[in-house]
Amino acid sequence: MSKKIVVLGAGTGGTIISNNLRRHLPEDWEITVIDRDDQHIYQPGMLFVAFDIQKPGRLVKSRRKYIMPGINFVIDEIVRVDPDKKEVTTLNHKFSYDFLVISTGCRIAPEENDGLLDAWGKNAFTFYTIPDAELLRNKLKEFDGGKVVLNIAELPFKCPVAPIEFIFMADWYFKQKGIRNKVEIELVTPLQGAFTKPKASAVFTASAKEKNIRITPAFELSSVNGKGKYIESVKGDKVKYDLLVSIPTTLGDKMISDSGIDDGIGYVPTHQNTLKALKHEGVYVIGDATNVPTSKAGSVAHYEADVVVFNIMAEIHGVKPEEIFDGHSTCFIVYSKGTSSVIDFNYKIEPLPGQFPMPKLGPFSLLKETKMNWYGKLGFEWLYWNVLLAGRHLGAPPTLVMAGKEVG
Ligand SMILES: Cc1cc2nc3c(=O)[nH]c(=O)nc-3n(C[C@H](O)[C@H](O)[C@H](O)COP(=O)(O)OP(=O)(O)OC[C@H]3O[C@@H](n4cnc5c(N)ncnc54)[C@H](O)[C@@H]3O)c2cc1C
């Protein structure tokens, strides 16, 4: 009898792991991957759509095209997971499994933020979906002066560097338009600084200061008042805006909560080193769907996929899963159309300066704004579609490499 692996979600993590598993497992292992549609979106490009330097059509490709032959790709809405019966229910089918990989990502939920939907599309926008990024692009085009506020509603949220990229890109954009002197830019965040890790936070804060961008930390959003054009914190502090760019409350997929396997906000409690679901046998979790304390980023999903393939194969061979994953995350931080920084870190080691990925040679410079890093960011899109989604890697381990990093 064939053995079955079911993968939930064919986004970044689900596509990578399905292909990676297909390469490693013999044919009597049946691999099924399920997603609600056939549209794979390159999500980092949505920031560029907002600033009108990328066309939205280029970001969307057929999922099927990136899923290897020998994998069953099913388009259907997943409605329930039953880990006791080892069964997944979709609108039209039921699937049993020996191993399950959950990679259903996360979603913005602006309805969770008091007052936000009243202002939505009027003076409050986001760039976390393609239609929203297009609306923001149109608004930015007609904006002729005033205060732009980027607000993160609450933690956790997807892509922790995206807000920093947005404020730096906004500085560049309004300079290009020749109206920077008429625009105030402010980042209002629940974090204690610009970023979660102190060294990187200090570097980003210094760059923001140079660009005359204000950062307001420790702001826990209570409500948005679109008519009065301000946001208010739970302590009663108010920040005025003319244009609000919001990263609303972010939740895991509803199906995870409906199945009763979540942590209260839609994420699956996951062992931070094995990536196995804490409460269920035969279930692994990767990407934004986990509750592990690292970035919700595509690079993380890619590193995690290698670890989960290793652990599923270990279990098939009767060996206990290994505690390999170290929270490794790598992110480009775009400063302008033409320059970028890059960071590489894990649960314990914060982003450090140095050369990446090769010591001395780079060609990328960590925690530094360079032209070469920008070319890296552009090249990454090609790498994503042509190498990473296929579940291939570049010879590097999934864990953080210290070579090239400057400690101390
Ligand atoms: C604006 C923006 C910029 C970003 N920039 C970067 C960056 O520069 N670098 C970086 O590394 N990361 C970046 N990211 C984050 C990155 O895109 C995500 O972290 C990554 O895609 C997570 O992969 P995933 O597989 O967990 O989720 P996703 O890729 O979102 O895939 C989840 C899939 O599950 C499917 N699904 C969910 N629920 C169901 C259901 N009930 N039924 C059927 N299908 C379902 C969805 O349709 C989706 O295809 C950015 C994200 C955004 C929004």
The ligand as an SDF file (V2000), in Angstrom:
LIG
                    3D

 53 58  0  0  0  0  0  0  0  0999 V2000
    4.7300   42.9710    1.1800 C   0  0  0  0  0  0  0  0  0  0  0  0
    5.5130   41.7460    1.5290 C   0  0  0  0  0  0  0  0  0  0  0  0
    6.8820   41.7330    1.3500 C   0  0  0  0  0  0  0  0  0  0  0  0
    7.6240   40.5920    1.6700 C   0  0  0  0  0  0  0  0  0  0  0  0
    8.9790   40.6180    1.4610 N   0  0  0  0  0  0  0  0  0  0  0  0
    9.7040   39.5240    1.7670 C   0  0  0  0  0  0  0  0  0  0  0  0
   11.1100   39.5070    1.5270 C   0  0  0  0  0  0  0  0  0  0  0  0
   11.6880   40.4680    1.0120 O   0  0  0  0  0  0  0  0  0  0  0  0
   11.8110   38.3740    1.8520 N   0  0  0  0  0  0  0  0  0  0  0  0
   11.1950   37.2970    2.4290 C   0  0  0  0  0  0  0  0  0  0  0  0
   11.8780   36.3010    2.7140 O   0  0  0  0  0  0  0  0  0  0  0  0
    9.8590   37.2840    2.6620 N   0  0  0  0  0  0  0  0  0  0  0  0
    9.1020   38.3590    2.3390 C   0  0  0  0  0  0  0  0  0  0  0  0
    7.7520   38.3490    2.5540 N   0  0  0  0  0  0  0  0  0  0  0  0
    7.1320   37.2260    3.2820 C   0  0  0  0  0  0  0  0  0  0  0  0
    6.9470   35.9720    2.4540 C   0  0  0  0  0  0  0  0  0  0  0  0
    6.2900   36.2430    1.2470 O   0  0  0  0  0  0  0  0  0  0  0  0
    6.1590   34.9620    3.2730 C   0  0  0  0  0  0  0  0  0  0  0  0
    6.7380   34.8540    4.5490 O   0  0  0  0  0  0  0  0  0  0  0  0
    6.1610   33.5940    2.6160 C   0  0  0  0  0  0  0  0  0  0  0  0
    5.4340   33.6490    1.4230 O   0  0  0  0  0  0  0  0  0  0  0  0
    5.5750   32.5560    3.5820 C   0  0  0  0  0  0  0  0  0  0  0  0
    5.3900   31.3300    2.9220 O   0  0  0  0  0  0  0  0  0  0  0  0
    4.2280   30.3610    3.4050 P   0  0  0  0  0  0  0  0  0  0  0  0
    4.3200   29.1680    2.5390 O   0  0  0  0  0  0  0  0  0  0  0  0
    4.2540   30.2040    4.8600 O   0  0  0  0  0  0  0  0  0  0  0  0
    2.8760   31.1610    3.0940 O   0  0  0  0  0  0  0  0  0  0  0  0
    2.3000   31.6240    1.6870 P   0  0  0  0  0  0  0  0  0  0  0  0
    3.3730   31.7500    0.6770 O   0  0  0  0  0  0  0  0  0  0  0  0
    1.4730   32.8340    1.9650 O   0  0  0  0  0  0  0  0  0  0  0  0
    1.3640   30.3970    1.2470 O   0  0  0  0  0  0  0  0  0  0  0  0
    0.2310   29.9870    1.9940 C   0  0  0  0  0  0  0  0  0  0  0  0
   -0.6820   29.2840    1.0030 C   0  0  0  0  0  0  0  0  0  0  0  0
   -1.7070   28.5900    1.6960 O   0  0  0  0  0  0  0  0  0  0  0  0
   -2.9200   28.7180    0.9820 C   0  0  0  0  0  0  0  0  0  0  0  0
   -4.0210   28.5060    1.9120 N   0  0  0  0  0  0  0  0  0  0  0  0
   -4.1490   29.0540    3.1520 C   0  0  0  0  0  0  0  0  0  0  0  0
   -5.2780   28.6190    3.7260 N   0  0  0  0  0  0  0  0  0  0  0  0
   -5.8760   27.7850    2.8440 C   0  0  0  0  0  0  0  0  0  0  0  0
   -7.0910   27.0370    2.8640 C   0  0  0  0  0  0  0  0  0  0  0  0
   -7.9120   27.0480    3.9330 N   0  0  0  0  0  0  0  0  0  0  0  0
   -7.4100   26.2920    1.7810 N   0  0  0  0  0  0  0  0  0  0  0  0
   -6.5980   26.2570    0.6960 C   0  0  0  0  0  0  0  0  0  0  0  0
   -5.4420   26.9520    0.6220 N   0  0  0  0  0  0  0  0  0  0  0  0
   -5.0830   27.7120    1.6860 C   0  0  0  0  0  0  0  0  0  0  0  0
   -2.8650   30.1310    0.4010 C   0  0  0  0  0  0  0  0  0  0  0  0
   -3.6810   30.2660   -0.7270 O   0  0  0  0  0  0  0  0  0  0  0  0
   -1.3850   30.2800    0.0700 C   0  0  0  0  0  0  0  0  0  0  0  0
   -1.0900   29.9410   -1.2620 O   0  0  0  0  0  0  0  0  0  0  0  0
    6.9780   39.4490    2.2060 C   0  0  0  0  0  0  0  0  0  0  0  0
    5.5840   39.4650    2.3710 C   0  0  0  0  0  0  0  0  0  0  0  0
    4.8600   40.5800    2.0370 C   0  0  0  0  0  0  0  0  0  0  0  0
    3.3630   40.5700    2.2280 C   0  0  0  0  0  0  0  0  0  0  0  0
  1  2  1  0
  2  3  1  0
  2 52  2  0
  3  4  2  0
  4  5  1  0
  4 50  1  0
  5  6  2  0
  6  7  1  0
  6 13  1  0
  7  8  2  0
  7  9  1  0
  9 10  1  0
 10 11  2  0
 10 12  1  0
 12 13  2  0
 13 14  1  0
 14 15  1  0
 14 50  1  0
 15 16  1  0
 16 17  1  0
 16 18  1  0
 18 19  1  0
 18 20  1  0
 20 21  1  0
 20 22  1  0
 22 23  1  0
 23 24  1  0
 24 25  2  0
 24 26  1  0
 24 27  1  0
 27 28  1  0
 28 29  2  0
 28 30  1  0
 28 31  1  0
 31 32  1  0
 32 33  1  0
 33 34  1  0
 33 48  1  0
 34 35  1  0
 35 36  1  0
 35 46  1  0
 36 37  1  0
 36 45  1  0
 37 38  2  0
 38 39  1  0
 39 40  1  0
 39 45  2  0
 40 41  1  0
 40 42  2  0
 42 43  1  0
 43 44  2  0
 44 45  1  0
 46 47  1  0
 46 48  1  0
 48 49  1  0
 50 51  2  0
 51 52  1  0
 52 53  1  0
M  END
$$$$
